[in-house]
Structure formats: C-alpha cells, structure tokens
Amino acid sequence: MSITTPSTTADRLFTEIHDGPTGWTGVDAGPEWAEEIRRLAAEKNATILAHNYQLPAIQDIAHHVGDSLALSRIAAEAQEETIVFCGVHFMAETAKILSPSKTVLIPDARAGCSLADSIDAAQLREWTAEHPDAVVVSYVNTTAEVKGLTDICCTSSNAVEVVQSIDPDREVLFLPDQFLGAHVRRQTGRTNMHIWAGECHVHAGINGDELTARAKAHPDAELYVHPECGCATSALYLAGEGFVPEDKVKILSTGGMLDAARETGARQVLVATEIGMLHQLRRAAPEVDFRAVNDRASCPYMKMITPAALLRCLTEGADEVHVDADVAARARTSVERMIAIGSPGGGE
C-alpha cells in the first residue's frame, strides 16, 4: 500500500510513502522534512508530542518531549485543537481521556505495547471477582478499558505513594507490571498486595547479568535503572553487597532520570531503560557519558512512529484515536485520583 502526498515540498522529499512490515517508510528526516512538518502542524493547528523513547528525529521535531502522563497533561492544557501523539497507543488514549473535546492523532495506530497488552478488561474483571474488597491500582501503561475498571492509576514515580495512601488493611491488586510491583512491595513492606505477572518485553530483557557485567567494567559509573527492568533487583543486590556504592544506584522513572542527569556530578552513567531515553539524557547533560546497559533495548512499537508516519499523519489526519465516552469518564476518575497523589509528572 502507498500514498502520494499533494504537497509540492513533500513531492521533493519522496515519491511514495510505503507501508511495510515495520511501519511507514520512504522519508528521510532531513531539513526539508522538518520544514514541512512544522508547516503542516501550523496549518492544522496541531501540537506534536513525543515520548522519551521515540526516534531522535521525532523528539527533535516535537513541540514537547516527555513521559506519557506529562505529555497528556500538556495536551489537556494546549491551545491547539489537534494533538499528534508520537508514542504508543495507550498514551494517545490517555491524552484523549484527558482531552475529550480535542482531536487526538497517533501517526501509526498499530504502535501497541506489550505491557499494556498483558492484561485486558475481562482478565481484570475475573481477578477483581476473586478479591472483591481489594483496591485496584493500575500503572498508567494500560488500556482505557483497564483504567476504567481501576480505582486509582499510578506512574513509576508515584506508585509507592499511591499504595501508601491506601488503608493498610485493604488488599491491593497491582497491575500490570510485575517488576514495578516488586519495587513497590519492597519500598512499602506491604504483605497484602497482589501483583499481576505482566511485563514490558523490552525492559524485562535488560537482565541482571548484563547489569552486573557493565557495572563491574565501569566501577566509577552511576546506575540509572527503570523499575520496569528485570535487573532492578540485581541493581539493589550490587549495592547491598558493596559491588557498587549505594549512592550510585538510582531506581528512577524517565522523568526522574532527567532530573538526576541535570544534577549529577558523575562523568559516566549506565542507563537501564529503552535506548531512546539516551537522546534526552545527553541533551540534558552533554558533559556526561551516558551508556546503555543493553544497547539492543529498543521498542519496535515506539520506533513505528517514523518520519514517514508523522508526515502521513499530518497530511491525511491519520490515525485518529477514539475512546468510548463512558469508558473515558470512568478512566478519567482513576487518572485524576493519581494526579492528586505525589508527583506523577515524573511519569513512567
């Protein structure tokens, strides 16, 4: 399948946009592309939001870059009528939940999320039926339908505070990320907390052996570890056993990593999260040597938002995101409860 754009400028950039097995291709992210994206965004009265895990070219052209919740809050406050969310589908859904009157577009609606897909509404209904008095806490990395069945959402930066806010005698169902859940359980000491066995396949693939080997090879480096990572427990073990000084091991959300980068005195930092984050970290602290713990930790869904996909999106108004009004209303309640607790702006 291919489309040809009517724009004279776009015609100079490419003959056809191709829809291949990994998404839309055929456009080079050069100066002419950037100029055309800016022109189209202004013409369509659109603001472009890009997640920290996006391709560098997408991050650089966006009006705002950040984590999914912070971007959704920006979307809600933006003056523009159209939101172009360069991220995965649940993120664009969250923007629509918080901005029901605005047009929300995602450059490729096929950009899903293995973590969000690890639990659906039917599975959550079955789980809550087994624990009818439990409080349901859902990570923001979930579908709108799951958020609609949730008592309170959380991000990785405020998950501990969210769980601590719940009556200690109440059971908690925490979903869907098992590694973030384990981190919250360690921090709170809560014994009546049940954790769904879901995971992000990219973060789960950053394992403890890799982290240990990299830390030993770079003994003076700080460690920034996302709590979704399978290696978070290993990072704490390294600190506990003295292989790495405790003050150099930091379990952080993406927003927390940026805050830490701006303040660090370290010359080198090992980063355990999706590799797109390195672009923003290097911009925040160009004097620091940021290195991926696993340089293969690239999310194929995030990378479906290509320069060609963004150009197609702005040219044709594709792909629009819709959320059922009743689902959105229920989901909005759980998200607003999250925003009222702690500091969710640091995001996932």
C-alpha positions as CSV (number, residue, x, y, z in Angstrom):
1,M,0.0,0.0,0.0
2,S,1.3,3.5,-0.7
3,I,0.1,7.1,-0.9
4,T,1.3,10.1,-2.7
5,T,1.1,13.5,-1.0
6,P,-0.3,16.5,-2.8
7,S,2.3,18.9,-1.3
8,T,5.0,20.3,-3.7
9,T,7.5,20.3,-0.8
10,A,6.7,16.8,0.1
11,D,7.0,15.7,-3.5
12,R,10.6,16.8,-3.4
13,L,11.1,14.6,-0.3
14,F,9.8,11.3,-1.7
15,T,7.8,9.8,-4.5
16,E,5.8,7.4,-2.3
17,I,5.3,6.6,1.3
18,H,5.5,2.8,1.7
19,D,3.6,0.8,4.3
20,G,5.9,-2.0,5.1
21,P,6.1,-4.8,7.8
22,T,7.7,-2.4,10.3
23,G,5.5,0.6,9.5
24,W,5.6,3.6,7.2
25,T,8.9,4.2,5.4
26,G,10.2,6.2,2.5
27,V,11.1,9.6,4.0
28,D,14.4,10.9,5.1
29,A,14.3,13.1,8.2
30,G,16.2,16.0,6.7
31,P,15.8,19.7,6.8
32,E,13.0,19.8,4.1
33,W,11.1,17.1,6.1
34,A,11.4,19.2,9.3
35,E,10.3,22.3,7.5
36,E,7.2,20.5,6.0
37,I,6.3,19.0,9.4
38,R,6.4,22.4,11.0
39,R,4.4,24.0,8.2
40,L,1.7,21.3,8.4
41,A,1.5,21.5,12.2
42,A,0.8,25.2,12.0
43,E,-1.7,24.8,9.2
44,K,-3.6,22.1,11.1
45,N,-3.4,23.9,14.4
46,A,-1.7,20.9,15.9
47,T,0.8,20.4,18.6
48,I,3.3,17.4,18.3
49,L,4.1,15.5,21.5
50,A,6.9,12.9,21.5
51,H,7.7,10.3,24.2
52,N,11.2,10.0,25.5
53,Y,11.6,6.6,23.7
54,Q,10.9,8.0,20.3
55,L,13.4,8.2,17.5
56,P,15.8,11.2,17.9
57,A,14.4,12.9,14.8
58,I,10.9,12.7,16.1
59,Q,11.9,14.0,19.5
60,D,13.8,16.9,17.9
61,I,10.8,18.0,15.7
62,A,8.2,17.7,18.5
63,H,6.8,20.8,20.4
64,H,7.0,18.8,23.6
65,V,9.0,15.7,24.7
66,G,8.5,13.8,27.9
67,D,6.8,10.8,29.6
68,S,3.3,9.8,28.6
69,L,1.4,11.3,31.6
70,A,3.2,14.6,31.5
71,L,2.5,14.8,27.7
72,S,-1.2,14.0,28.3
73,R,-1.4,16.8,30.8
74,I,0.3,19.2,28.3
75,A,-2.3,18.0,25.7
76,A,-5.1,18.9,28.0
77,E,-3.7,22.4,28.5
78,A,-2.7,23.1,24.9
79,Q,-4.4,25.8,22.9
80,E,-4.2,23.8,19.7
81,E,-7.3,21.8,18.6
82,T,-5.3,18.8,17.4
83,I,-2.9,16.6,19.4
84,V,-0.4,14.5,17.5
85,F,0.9,11.9,20.0
86,C,4.1,10.3,18.9
87,G,4.2,7.3,21.2
88,V,2.3,4.0,21.6
89,H,-1.5,3.6,21.6
90,F,-2.3,3.6,25.3
91,M,-0.5,7.0,25.6
92,A,-2.7,8.6,22.9
93,E,-5.7,7.1,24.6
94,T,-4.7,8.8,27.9
95,A,-4.4,12.1,26.1
96,K,-7.9,11.6,24.6
97,I,-9.3,10.7,28.1
98,L,-7.9,14.0,29.5
99,S,-8.8,16.0,26.4
100,P,-12.2,14.5,25.2
101,S,-13.1,17.6,23.0
102,K,-9.8,17.6,21.1
103,T,-8.8,15.6,18.0
104,V,-6.0,13.2,19.0
105,L,-3.9,11.5,16.3
106,I,-1.3,8.9,16.5
107,P,1.0,8.5,13.5
108,D,0.5,4.8,13.4
109,A,-2.3,3.2,15.3
110,R,-0.6,-0.2,15.2
111,A,2.0,1.0,17.7
112,G,1.0,-1.1,20.6
113,C,2.6,-2.0,23.9
114,S,3.4,-5.5,25.3
115,L,2.9,-4.3,28.9
116,A,-0.5,-2.8,28.2
117,D,-1.4,-5.9,26.3
118,S,-0.5,-8.2,29.3
119,I,-3.9,-7.6,30.9
120,D,-7.3,-6.9,29.4
121,A,-10.6,-5.8,30.9
122,A,-12.0,-9.4,31.0
123,Q,-9.0,-10.6,32.9
124,L,-9.2,-7.7,35.3
125,R,-12.9,-8.4,36.0
126,E,-12.1,-12.0,36.8
127,W,-9.2,-11.0,39.1
128,T,-11.3,-8.5,41.0
129,A,-14.1,-11.1,41.4
130,E,-11.6,-13.2,43.3
131,H,-10.7,-10.2,45.6
132,P,-14.0,-8.2,45.8
133,D,-12.8,-5.8,48.6
134,A,-9.4,-5.0,47.1
135,V,-8.3,-1.6,45.8
136,V,-7.2,-1.8,42.1
137,V,-4.1,0.1,41.3
138,S,-3.1,0.2,37.6
139,Y,0.1,1.5,36.2
140,V,-0.7,4.3,33.6
141,N,0.7,1.9,31.0
142,T,-2.7,0.3,30.5
143,T,-5.6,0.5,28.0
144,A,-8.5,2.9,28.5
145,E,-10.8,-0.1,29.3
146,V,-8.5,-1.3,32.1
147,K,-8.2,2.3,33.5
148,G,-12.0,2.4,33.5
149,L,-12.1,-0.6,35.9
150,T,-9.3,0.8,38.1
151,D,-9.7,2.6,41.4
152,I,-6.5,4.7,41.1
153,C,-3.7,4.8,38.5
154,C,-0.1,5.4,39.2
155,T,3.2,6.2,37.4
156,S,6.6,4.7,38.4
157,S,7.4,7.9,40.1
158,N,4.4,8.0,42.5
159,A,3.5,4.2,42.7
160,V,4.9,3.9,46.2
161,E,3.0,7.0,47.4
162,V,-0.3,5.7,45.8
163,V,0.0,2.4,47.5
164,Q,0.9,4.0,50.8
165,S,-2.2,6.2,50.6
166,I,-4.5,3.1,50.7
167,D,-5.8,1.8,54.0
168,P,-3.2,-0.8,55.2
169,D,-5.9,-3.3,56.0
170,R,-7.2,-3.3,52.4
171,E,-5.9,-5.7,49.8
172,V,-4.3,-4.2,46.8
173,L,-4.3,-5.6,43.3
174,F,-1.4,-4.0,41.5
175,L,-1.1,-4.3,37.7
176,P,0.2,-5.0,35.2
177,D,4.0,-4.7,35.7
178,Q,5.5,-7.3,38.0
179,F,8.8,-5.6,38.3
180,L,7.4,-2.2,39.3
181,G,5.0,-4.1,41.6
182,A,8.0,-5.8,43.3
183,H,9.7,-2.5,43.7
184,V,6.6,-1.0,45.4
185,R,6.3,-4.0,47.6
186,R,10.0,-3.6,48.7
187,Q,9.5,0.0,49.4
188,T,6.2,-0.2,51.3
189,G,6.7,-3.6,53.0
190,R,3.1,-4.3,52.2
191,T,2.1,-8.0,52.5
192,N,-1.5,-7.8,51.3
193,M,-0.5,-6.7,47.8
194,H,-1.2,-9.0,44.9
195,I,0.9,-8.4,41.7
196,W,-0.1,-9.2,38.1
197,A,2.6,-11.1,36.2
198,G,2.9,-8.7,33.3
199,E,6.0,-7.1,31.8
200,C,7.3,-4.8,29.2
201,H,9.3,-7.2,26.9
202,V,12.0,-4.5,26.3
203,H,12.6,-3.7,30.0
204,A,12.3,-7.3,31.1
205,G,15.1,-8.1,28.6
206,I,17.6,-5.9,30.4
207,N,18.8,-8.6,32.8
208,G,20.9,-8.8,35.9
209,D,23.9,-10.5,34.4
210,E,24.2,-7.6,31.8
211,L,23.9,-5.0,34.5
212,T,26.5,-6.7,36.7
213,A,29.0,-7.1,33.9
214,R,28.6,-3.5,32.9
215,A,28.8,-2.2,36.4
216,K,32.0,-4.1,37.1
217,A,33.5,-2.9,33.8
218,H,32.7,0.7,34.7
219,P,33.2,0.9,38.5
220,D,33.0,4.6,38.7
221,A,29.7,5.0,36.8
222,E,26.4,5.8,38.4
223,L,23.5,3.4,37.6
224,Y,20.1,4.7,36.4
225,V,17.6,1.8,36.4
226,H,13.9,2.0,35.5
227,P,11.8,0.0,37.9
228,E,10.2,-1.9,35.0
229,C,13.5,-3.5,34.3
230,G,14.2,-7.1,35.1
231,C,17.5,-6.0,36.5
232,A,16.2,-3.7,39.2
233,T,16.6,-6.3,41.9
234,S,20.1,-7.0,40.7
235,A,21.0,-3.3,41.0
236,L,19.9,-3.3,44.6
237,Y,21.8,-6.5,45.2
238,L,25.0,-4.9,43.8
239,A,24.6,-2.0,46.1
240,G,23.8,-4.2,49.1
241,E,26.9,-6.4,48.5
242,G,29.2,-3.4,48.1
243,F,30.0,-4.0,44.4
244,V,28.6,-0.5,43.7
245,P,28.3,2.3,46.3
246,E,24.6,2.6,47.3
247,D,24.5,6.3,46.5
248,K,25.4,5.4,42.8
249,V,22.4,3.1,42.3
250,K,19.2,5.0,41.4
251,I,15.9,3.4,40.6
252,L,14.1,6.1,38.6
253,S,11.3,6.9,36.3
254,T,12.2,8.5,32.9
255,G,11.4,11.9,34.4
256,G,13.5,11.1,37.4
257,M,16.4,10.1,35.2
258,L,16.3,13.6,33.5
259,D,16.2,15.3,36.9
260,A,19.2,13.2,38.2
261,A,21.1,13.8,35.0
262,R,20.9,17.6,35.4
263,E,22.3,17.3,38.9
264,T,24.8,14.5,38.7
265,G,28.5,15.1,39.3
266,A,29.3,11.7,37.7
267,R,31.4,11.6,34.5
268,Q,29.7,8.4,33.3
269,V,26.2,6.9,33.8
270,L,24.9,3.4,32.9
271,V,21.3,3.5,31.9
272,A,18.9,0.6,32.1
273,T,15.8,1.5,30.1
274,E,14.7,1.8,26.5
275,I,17.6,3.3,24.5
276,G,15.5,6.3,23.1
277,M,16.0,7.8,26.6
278,L,19.7,8.4,25.9
279,H,18.9,11.2,23.5
280,Q,17.1,13.3,26.1
281,L,19.7,12.4,28.8
282,R,22.6,13.6,26.5
283,R,20.8,16.8,25.7
284,A,20.2,17.4,29.5
285,A,23.8,16.8,30.4
286,P,26.1,16.8,27.4
287,E,29.2,16.6,29.5
288,V,28.2,13.2,30.9
289,D,29.0,9.9,29.1
290,F,25.6,8.1,29.1
291,R,25.8,4.4,28.1
292,A,23.0,1.8,27.7
293,V,23.2,-1.3,29.9
294,N,21.7,-3.1,26.9
295,D,22.1,-1.3,23.6
296,R,19.6,-3.7,22.0
297,A,16.8,-2.5,24.3
298,S,14.8,-0.8,21.6
299,C,11.0,-0.9,21.5
300,P,9.8,-1.8,18.0
301,Y,6.4,-0.3,18.7
302,M,7.9,3.1,19.7
303,K,10.0,3.0,16.5
304,M,6.9,2.6,14.3
305,I,6.4,6.3,14.7
306,T,8.7,7.1,11.7
307,P,9.3,10.4,9.9
308,A,7.1,9.0,7.1
309,A,4.3,8.1,9.6
310,L,4.4,11.6,11.1
311,L,4.2,13.2,7.6
312,R,1.3,10.9,6.6
313,C,-0.4,11.7,9.9
314,L,-0.3,15.5,9.4
315,T,-1.1,15.3,5.7
316,E,-4.1,13.0,6.0
317,G,-5.2,13.3,9.6
318,A,-4.4,9.7,10.3
319,D,-4.8,7.8,12.7
320,E,-7.4,9.3,14.9
321,V,-7.9,7.9,18.4
322,H,-11.3,7.3,19.8
323,V,-12.3,6.3,23.4
324,D,-15.9,5.4,24.3
325,A,-17.4,8.3,26.3
326,D,-18.5,6.1,29.3
327,V,-15.1,4.3,29.4
328,A,-13.3,7.6,29.2
329,A,-15.4,9.1,32.1
330,R,-14.5,6.1,34.3
331,A,-10.9,6.1,33.3
332,R,-10.6,9.9,33.9
333,T,-11.6,9.4,37.5
334,S,-8.8,6.9,38.2
335,V,-6.2,9.1,36.4
336,E,-7.3,12.2,38.3
337,R,-7.0,10.4,41.6
338,M,-3.4,9.5,40.6
339,I,-2.6,13.2,39.8
340,A,-3.8,14.2,43.3
341,I,-1.2,12.0,44.9
342,G,2.6,12.6,45.0
343,S,4.4,13.8,41.9
344,P,3.1,11.9,38.8
345,G,4.6,14.5,36.5
346,G,7.9,12.4,36.5
347,G,5.9,9.8,34.7
348,E,6.7,6.3,33.6
